[in-house]
Amino acid sequence: MKLGHGLGILPVGFGRYLLVGGTTFVIYFGQVAALFSGLHVPYAVAVAIAYVIAMAFHFLANRTYTFHVGEGRVKTQLGRYVALVVFNCLLQLLVIYLIHDVCGQNFYVAALLGITITLVAGFVLMRFWVFMPGGDASPGRATAPANGRAVTGAR
């Protein structure tokens, strides 16, 4: 079964996006455990190292596996990805503030709602902005869109 394809209710690629996210979590948690518990690295250092490793995997796996962007301006995509990570962090904080502090709801309910919102926002922004189909084409440069037909960047 192709993840994210043929499910009817989910956008194309969403299953792959979830798989990459789950794998990223396993990589992150595994690195934290290995560094903190195994090598006795201070937790702040362990978390920072694990986060960088996990985010590098997340970027590359989504770029190649989820959104099939084999070419393009990596620097532009990476810059957009970093902006997306910062945006999602701020969005998560805003949702928790509004649901927990303003509305008085349980913190964990607020955090779960924030995760759900940032998960969807992350997918949409990655699909249509970070890894925008054909968005990184230079004028006159041929690209291969998802339908497989070559087009030029010049109009």
C-alpha positions in Angstrom: 0.0 0.0 0.0 1.3 3.4 -0.9 1.1 5.6 2.2 -1.0 8.8 1.6 -2.3 7.6 -1.8 -5.7 6.2 -2.5 -7.0 6.8 1.1 -9.6 9.1 -0.2 -9.9 11.4 2.8 -6.2 12.2 3.2 -4.2 14.5 0.9 -1.6 12.8 -1.3 1.7 12.4 0.7 0.1 12.8 4.1 0.7 9.2 5.1 4.3 9.5 4.1 4.5 12.8 6.1 3.2 11.0 9.2 5.6 8.1 8.7 8.6 10.5 8.4 7.3 12.3 11.5 7.1 9.1 13.5 10.5 8.0 12.4 11.9 11.4 13.3 10.5 11.0 16.8 12.2 7.5 17.1 15.5 9.0 15.9 15.2 11.9 18.3 14.3 9.9 21.3 16.9 7.2 20.6 19.6 9.8 20.3 18.5 11.5 23.6 18.5 8.1 25.4 21.9 7.1 23.9 23.6 10.4 24.7 22.0 11.1 28.1 21.7 7.6 29.6 24.3 5.8 27.6 27.1 8.3 27.3 26.1 10.5 30.3 26.1 13.7 28.3 24.4 16.5 30.1 20.7 16.5 29.1 20.7 20.0 27.5 23.6 19.0 25.2 22.0 15.6 24.5 18.7 17.3 23.6 20.4 19.8 21.4 22.5 17.2 19.5 19.5 14.9 19.1 17.3 17.8 17.9 19.7 18.8 15.2 20.1 15.2 14.0 16.4 14.6 14.0 15.6 17.8 12.2 18.2 17.1 9.5 16.6 13.7 8.9 13.1 15.3 8.9 14.1 17.8 6.3 15.9 15.4 4.0 13.3 12.6 4.3 10.4 15.0 3.6 12.4 16.5 0.7 13.1 13.2 -1.0 10.5 10.7 0.3 7.3 12.7 1.1 7.5 15.5 -1.5 9.9 13.9 -4.1 12.0 17.0 -4.5 15.2 15.7 -5.9 16.3 18.9 -7.4 15.9 22.6 -6.5 17.6 25.1 -4.4 18.5 23.3 -1.2 19.5 26.6 0.5 16.1 28.2 -0.2 14.2 25.1 0.9 16.4 24.8 4.1 15.8 28.4 4.9 12.1 28.0 4.5 12.2 24.8 6.6 13.9 26.6 9.4 11.3 29.4 9.2 8.6 26.7 9.3 10.1 25.1 12.4 10.2 28.5 14.2 6.6 29.3 13.0 5.3 25.9 14.3 7.1 26.4 17.7 5.4 29.9 18.1 2.1 28.5 16.9 2.3 25.7 19.5 3.0 28.2 22.2 0.1 30.4 21.1 -2.3 27.5 21.0 -1.3 26.4 24.5 -1.5 29.9 25.8 -5.0 30.4 24.4 -6.4 27.0 25.4 -4.7 26.6 28.7 -4.1 30.2 30.0 -7.0 32.1 28.5 -9.7 29.4 28.4 -8.5 27.5 31.5 -8.4 24.1 29.9 -6.0 21.2 30.8 -2.4 21.8 29.7 -2.1 18.4 28.1 -5.3 18.9 26.1 -4.0 22.3 24.9 -0.6 20.7 24.0 -2.3 17.9 22.1 -4.5 20.4 20.2 -1.3 22.4 19.4 0.5 19.4 18.1 -2.5 18.5 15.9 -2.7 22.1 14.5 1.1 22.3 13.9 1.1 18.9 12.3 -1.5 20.0 9.7 0.1 23.5 9.3 3.5 21.8 8.8 2.2 19.5 6.1 0.5 22.3 4.2 3.4 24.7 4.4 5.9 22.0 3.4 3.8 21.0 0.5 3.0 24.4 -0.9 5.9 26.6 0.3 9.0 24.8 1.6 9.0 22.2 -1.2 6.8 24.1 -3.6 6.3 22.1 -6.8 8.3 23.9 -9.5 8.8 26.9 -7.2 12.6 26.6 -7.3 13.0 26.6 -11.1 15.3 29.1 -12.6 14.0 30.8 -15.8 14.5 28.5 -18.7 15.5 25.5 -16.5 13.5 22.4 -17.1 11.9 20.7 -14.1 9.9 17.5 -13.7 6.7 18.2 -11.8 4.7 15.4 -10.1 2.9 14.5 -13.3 6.3 13.6 -14.9 6.0 16.1 -17.8 8.9 18.5 -18.2 8.1 22.2 -18.2 10.4 25.2 -18.3 10.6 27.9 -15.7 10.2 30.7 -18.3 6.7 31.7 -19.3 
